[in-house]
């Protein structure tokens, strides 16, 4: 929802999400064997967008949104490097969460991620490095 709202509020914005590659006939079908391949594909497409739009438009008009579950810095590091290489400012938006609410997150998430998987992600959670402008919502 945050990614969609950001996209809709900018003239030249695009959302890149690895999850979209797991959509088959409108249904989310996660295949862990494809995760590396799909992350690489998402990175390539986002980088291509940054290369193209960065040359054509003023950067303040262009927004490249990476909408992935990034629990650790290394998971978004290559996106950050690509953005900086192409002159984009990097902002990391984190959603505040509470470990006691994980059963609720499991109930509400749109991809059917089970509670135990969300607990595993929570155990690995790292706040963004101080090198980035970080926004918490």
C-alpha positions as CSV (number, residue, x, y, z in Angstrom):
1,X,0.0,0.0,0.0
2,X,2.8,2.4,0.8
3,X,4.5,1.6,-2.6
4,X,1.3,2.2,-4.5
5,X,0.6,5.5,-2.7
6,X,4.2,6.7,-3.5
7,X,3.9,5.6,-7.1
8,X,0.5,7.3,-7.5
9,X,1.8,10.6,-6.1
10,X,4.7,10.9,-8.6
11,X,4.6,11.6,-12.3
12,X,7.5,9.2,-13.2
13,X,7.4,6.4,-10.7
14,X,7.6,2.7,-10.9
15,X,7.4,-0.1,-8.3
16,X,9.7,-3.1,-8.6
17,X,8.7,-6.1,-6.5
18,X,10.2,-9.5,-6.7
19,X,6.9,-10.9,-5.6
20,X,5.3,-10.1,-8.9
21,X,7.3,-12.8,-10.6
22,X,5.6,-15.3,-8.3
23,X,2.1,-14.3,-9.5
24,X,0.6,-17.0,-11.7
25,X,-2.8,-16.4,-13.1
26,X,-3.5,-13.8,-10.4
27,X,-2.4,-16.2,-7.6
28,X,0.8,-15.9,-5.5
29,X,2.8,-19.1,-5.9
30,X,6.1,-18.9,-4.0
31,X,8.8,-21.2,-5.2
32,X,12.0,-20.8,-3.1
33,X,14.1,-22.3,-5.9
34,X,13.3,-19.3,-8.0
35,X,14.1,-16.6,-5.4
36,X,17.6,-15.8,-6.5
37,X,16.7,-15.7,-10.2
38,X,13.7,-13.5,-9.5
39,X,15.6,-11.1,-7.3
40,X,18.3,-10.8,-10.0
41,X,15.6,-10.1,-12.6
42,X,14.0,-7.5,-10.4
43,X,17.3,-5.7,-9.9
44,X,18.1,-5.7,-13.6
45,X,14.7,-4.2,-14.4
46,X,15.0,-1.5,-11.7
47,X,18.6,-0.7,-12.8
48,X,17.4,-0.4,-16.4
49,X,14.6,2.0,-15.3
50,X,17.1,4.1,-13.3
51,X,19.6,4.2,-16.2
52,X,16.9,5.3,-18.7
53,X,14.9,7.8,-16.6
54,X,17.9,9.3,-14.9
55,X,19.2,10.5,-18.3
56,X,15.8,11.9,-19.5
57,X,14.2,13.6,-16.5
58,X,15.1,15.7,-13.5
59,X,15.8,13.2,-10.6
60,X,13.3,15.0,-8.4
61,X,10.5,13.8,-10.8
62,X,11.6,10.2,-10.9
63,X,10.9,7.6,-8.2
64,X,12.1,4.0,-8.3
65,X,10.4,2.1,-5.6
66,X,11.8,-1.3,-4.5
67,X,9.0,-3.1,-2.8
68,X,10.6,-6.2,-1.3
69,X,10.8,-7.7,2.2
70,X,14.2,-6.5,3.1
71,X,15.0,-7.8,6.6
72,X,18.7,-7.2,6.3
73,X,20.9,-4.6,4.7
74,X,22.6,-7.0,2.2
75,X,19.1,-7.8,0.7
76,X,18.8,-4.2,-0.7
77,X,22.4,-3.3,-0.9
78,X,22.7,-3.9,-4.7
79,X,19.6,-1.7,-5.3
80,X,21.2,1.0,-3.2
81,X,24.4,0.8,-5.1
82,X,22.6,1.0,-8.5
83,X,20.6,4.0,-7.3
84,X,23.6,5.9,-6.2
85,X,25.5,5.0,-9.4
86,X,22.7,6.6,-11.4
87,X,22.4,9.7,-9.3
88,X,19.3,8.8,-7.2
89,X,18.9,9.6,-3.6
90,X,18.2,6.6,-1.4
91,X,15.5,6.5,1.2
92,X,14.7,3.4,3.2
93,X,11.1,3.3,4.5
94,X,10.6,0.8,7.3
95,X,7.2,-0.1,8.8
96,X,7.2,-0.2,12.6
97,X,6.2,-3.7,13.9
98,X,5.8,-5.5,17.2
99,X,6.7,-9.1,17.7
100,X,3.5,-9.6,19.7
101,X,1.5,-8.7,16.6
102,X,3.1,-11.4,14.3
103,X,-0.1,-13.6,14.5
104,X,-2.0,-10.6,13.2
105,X,0.5,-10.0,10.4
106,X,0.2,-13.7,9.4
107,X,-3.5,-13.3,9.2
108,X,-3.4,-10.1,7.2
109,X,-0.6,-10.5,4.7
110,X,-1.6,-10.8,1.1
111,X,0.7,-13.7,0.1
112,X,-0.2,-16.2,2.8
113,X,3.2,-16.1,4.5
114,X,2.8,-18.4,7.6
115,X,3.4,-17.2,11.1
116,X,6.6,-19.2,11.6
117,X,8.1,-17.6,8.5
118,X,7.3,-14.2,9.8
119,X,8.9,-15.0,13.2
120,X,12.1,-16.1,11.3
121,X,12.2,-12.8,9.4
122,X,11.7,-10.9,12.6
123,X,14.7,-12.7,14.2
124,X,16.9,-11.5,11.3
125,X,15.6,-7.9,11.3
126,X,18.1,-5.1,10.9
127,X,17.3,-1.4,10.9
128,X,18.7,0.4,7.9
129,X,22.2,1.8,8.2
130,X,22.6,5.4,9.2
131,X,24.1,6.1,5.8
132,X,20.5,6.3,4.4
133,X,17.7,8.7,5.1
134,X,15.4,6.4,6.9
135,X,11.7,6.9,7.3
136,X,9.6,4.8,9.7
137,X,5.9,4.6,9.3
